[in-house]
Amino acid sequence: MQAIRLKRTIQKSGELHLTNLSVVEGQHVEVLLLFTSHTNNTTRKKRLTARQLLNSSLIGMWEDRTDITDSTEYARELREQAQRRQ
Protein backbone atom coordinates (compact mmCIF):
# COMPACT_ATOMS: atom_id res chain seq x y z
CA MET A 1 0.00 0.00 0.00
CA GLN A 2 1.25 3.46 -0.90
CA ALA A 3 0.39 6.71 0.83
CA ILE A 4 0.22 10.30 -0.30
CA ARG A 5 0.23 12.91 2.43
CA LEU A 6 -1.33 16.26 1.64
CA LYS A 7 -2.12 19.08 4.02
CA ARG A 8 -4.88 21.42 3.01
CA THR A 9 -6.94 24.17 4.63
CA ILE A 10 -10.67 23.94 4.11
CA GLN A 11 -11.77 26.95 2.07
CA LYS A 12 -15.50 26.18 2.05
CA SER A 13 -17.32 24.21 4.76
CA GLY A 14 -18.00 20.63 3.75
CA GLU A 15 -15.73 20.69 0.69
CA LEU A 16 -12.26 19.38 0.02
CA HIS A 17 -10.76 19.47 -3.47
CA LEU A 18 -7.75 17.33 -4.38
CA THR A 19 -6.08 17.59 -7.78
CA ASN A 20 -2.89 16.45 -9.51
CA LEU A 21 -2.69 13.20 -7.54
CA SER A 22 -0.47 10.37 -8.76
CA VAL A 23 -3.41 7.99 -9.23
CA VAL A 24 -4.88 6.51 -12.39
CA GLU A 25 -8.41 5.93 -13.57
CA GLY A 26 -9.89 2.75 -12.09
CA GLN A 27 -7.40 2.63 -9.22
CA HIS A 28 -9.01 2.01 -5.82
CA VAL A 29 -8.13 4.49 -3.09
CA GLU A 30 -9.09 5.07 0.51
CA VAL A 31 -9.34 8.58 1.91
CA LEU A 32 -8.68 9.21 5.59
CA LEU A 33 -9.17 12.72 6.97
CA LEU A 34 -7.20 13.70 10.08
CA PHE A 35 -8.32 16.94 11.69
CA THR A 36 -5.91 19.31 13.38
CA SER A 37 -6.94 21.68 16.13
CA HIS A 38 -8.36 25.07 15.19
CA THR A 39 -5.94 27.94 15.03
CA ASN A 40 -8.70 30.51 14.65
CA ASN A 41 -9.11 32.43 17.92
CA THR A 42 -12.89 32.62 17.48
CA THR A 43 -13.22 28.82 17.58
CA ARG A 44 -10.59 28.13 20.22
CA LYS A 45 -11.91 27.08 23.62
CA LYS A 46 -11.58 29.78 26.24
CA ARG A 47 -9.01 28.90 28.89
CA LEU A 48 -9.31 30.08 32.45
CA THR A 49 -6.49 31.85 34.19
CA ALA A 50 -5.44 30.53 37.60
CA ARG A 51 -7.30 33.38 39.30
CA GLN A 52 -10.46 32.72 37.27
CA LEU A 53 -10.24 29.03 38.11
CA LEU A 54 -9.87 29.73 41.82
CA ASN A 55 -12.90 32.06 41.70
CA SER A 56 -15.00 29.58 39.71
CA SER A 57 -17.39 27.03 41.16
CA LEU A 58 -15.07 24.20 40.09
CA ILE A 59 -12.78 24.49 43.09
CA GLY A 60 -14.45 22.79 46.04
CA MET A 61 -17.40 21.50 44.04
CA TRP A 62 -17.30 18.17 45.90
CA GLU A 63 -16.73 19.74 49.32
CA ASP A 64 -20.26 19.13 50.64
CA ARG A 65 -20.72 15.68 49.10
CA THR A 66 -21.08 13.09 51.86
CA ASP A 67 -20.75 10.17 49.44
CA ILE A 68 -17.20 11.21 48.42
CA THR A 69 -14.67 10.69 51.18
CA ASP A 70 -11.53 11.00 49.04
CA SER A 71 -11.92 13.42 46.11
CA THR A 72 -8.59 12.39 44.56
CA GLU A 73 -9.61 8.74 44.51
CA TYR A 74 -13.08 9.65 43.22
CA ALA A 75 -11.59 11.69 40.34
CA ARG A 76 -9.23 8.81 39.48
CA GLU A 77 -12.18 6.39 39.34
CA LEU A 78 -14.12 8.77 37.07
CA ARG A 79 -11.15 9.00 34.68
CA GLU A 80 -10.79 5.19 34.60
CA GLN A 81 -14.52 4.78 33.87
CA ALA A 82 -14.28 7.29 31.03
CA GLN A 83 -11.32 5.43 29.51
CA ARG A 84 -13.20 2.10 29.57
CA ARG A 85 -16.22 3.47 27.66
CA GLN A 86 -16.57 2.26 24.11
Secondary structure in CASP SS format (residue, H / E / C, confidence):
PFRMAT SS
TARGET T0000
AUTHOR 0000-0000-0000
METHOD secondary structure of the structure
MODEL  1
M C 1.00
Q C 1.00
A C 1.00
I C 1.00
R C 1.00
L C 1.00
K C 1.00
R C 1.00
T C 1.00
I C 1.00
Q C 1.00
K C 1.00
S C 1.00
G C 1.00
E C 1.00
L C 1.00
H C 1.00
L C 1.00
T C 1.00
N C 1.00
L C 1.00
S C 1.00
V C 1.00
V C 1.00
E C 1.00
G C 1.00
Q C 1.00
H C 1.00
V C 1.00
E C 1.00
V C 1.00
L C 1.00
L C 1.00
L C 1.00
F C 1.00
T C 1.00
S C 1.00
H C 1.00
T C 1.00
N C 1.00
N C 1.00
T C 1.00
T C 1.00
R C 1.00
K C 1.00
K C 1.00
R C 1.00
L C 1.00
T C 1.00
A H 1.00
R H 1.00
Q H 1.00
L H 1.00
L H 1.00
N H 1.00
S C 1.00
S C 1.00
L C 1.00
I C 1.00
G C 1.00
M C 1.00
W C 1.00
E C 1.00
D C 1.00
R C 1.00
T C 1.00
D C 1.00
I C 1.00
T C 1.00
D C 1.00
S H 1.00
T H 1.00
E H 1.00
Y H 1.00
A H 1.00
R H 1.00
E H 1.00
L H 1.00
R H 1.00
E H 1.00
Q H 1.00
A H 1.00
Q H 1.00
R H 1.00
R C 1.00
Q C 1.00
END
